[in-house]
């Protein structure tokens, strides 16, 4: 299920770029809103407005990488193994989406006050 050197370079470089942009912009927003000096929830909301969409984009990117590798392996496999890998891909995607939604709830809960 490995990737070629060119695929690793492009996919890894794009993922690294996304991660660096996410970290840098979230730190810039934290400094602009005095997130580190004051502990009120009002300062956390602008950060959360950046973190939650960034979390979703990075999650979709990771899911795309997982699906790409499994489907690529299925295309190269024998006929009877191909269906097993496709079913494995579907199961992994369902588990990933469930775990991602639970994690997204906790990420959103840490930045946005839900209680009145």
C-alpha positions in Angstrom: 0.0 0.0 0.0 3.0 2.3 -0.4 3.1 5.5 -2.4 5.7 6.4 -5.0 8.4 9.0 -4.1 6.7 11.7 -6.2 3.3 11.0 -4.5 4.9 11.2 -1.0 6.6 14.5 -1.9 3.4 16.2 -3.3 0.9 14.8 -0.7 3.3 15.3 2.2 4.3 18.7 1.1 0.6 19.8 0.7 -0.2 18.4 4.1 2.7 20.1 5.7 1.7 23.4 4.1 -1.8 23.0 5.4 -0.5 22.3 8.9 1.9 25.2 8.9 -0.8 27.6 7.7 -3.2 26.3 10.4 -0.6 26.8 13.2 0.7 30.2 12.1 -2.7 31.7 11.5 -4.2 30.4 14.8 -1.2 31.8 16.7 -1.6 35.2 14.9 -5.3 35.3 15.9 -4.5 34.3 19.5 -2.0 37.2 19.8 -4.3 39.7 18.1 -7.2 38.8 20.5 -5.1 38.7 23.7 -5.9 35.0 24.1 -2.8 34.4 26.2 -3.3 37.2 28.6 -7.0 37.2 29.4 -9.0 34.1 30.3 -12.5 35.2 29.1 -14.5 33.2 26.6 -14.9 36.3 24.5 -11.3 35.9 23.3 -11.7 32.3 22.5 -14.5 32.7 19.9 -12.4 34.4 17.2 -9.8 31.7 17.6 -12.5 29.1 17.4 -13.9 30.6 14.2 -10.5 29.8 12.6 -9.7 26.5 14.4 -13.0 24.7 13.7 -12.9 25.2 9.8 -9.2 24.4 9.8 -9.8 21.3 11.8 -12.4 20.2 9.3 -10.2 20.9 6.3 -7.3 19.0 7.8 -9.6 16.1 8.7 -10.9 15.9 5.2 -7.4 15.9 3.8 -6.4 13.1 6.1 -9.5 11.1 5.1 -8.6 11.7 1.5 -5.1 10.3 2.0 -6.5 7.2 3.8 -9.0 6.6 1.0 -6.4 7.2 -1.7 -4.0 4.6 -0.3 -6.7 2.0 0.2 -8.3 2.5 -3.2 -4.9 2.4 -4.8 -4.1 -0.8 -3.1 -7.5 -2.2 -4.2 -6.8 -1.4 -7.8 -3.5 -3.3 -7.7 -4.9 -6.3 -5.8 -6.4 -9.5 -7.1 -10.1 -9.6 -7.8 -11.1 -11.4 -4.5 -8.8 -9.1 -2.4 -10.2 -6.0 -4.1 -13.6 -6.3 -2.6 -12.1 -6.9 0.9 -10.1 -3.7 0.6 -13.1 -1.7 -0.7 -15.1 -2.9 2.3 -12.2 -2.1 4.6 -12.1 1.4 3.1 -15.8 1.9 3.7 -15.6 0.7 7.3 -12.5 2.8 8.0 -14.3 5.9 6.5 -17.4 5.3 8.7 -15.3 5.0 11.8 -13.2 8.0 10.9 -16.3 10.2 10.3 -17.8 9.1 13.6 -14.6 9.7 15.5 -14.1 13.0 13.7 -17.6 14.3 14.6 -17.0 13.4 18.2 -13.6 15.1 18.2 -15.1 18.2 16.4 -17.7 18.5 19.2 -14.9 18.7 21.8 -12.9 21.1 19.7 -15.9 23.3 19.3 -16.8 23.0 22.9 -13.4 24.2 24.0 -13.7 27.4 22.0 -17.4 28.3 22.0 -19.4 28.6 25.3 -22.6 26.6 24.8 -24.0 27.2 28.3 -25.8 30.4 29.0 
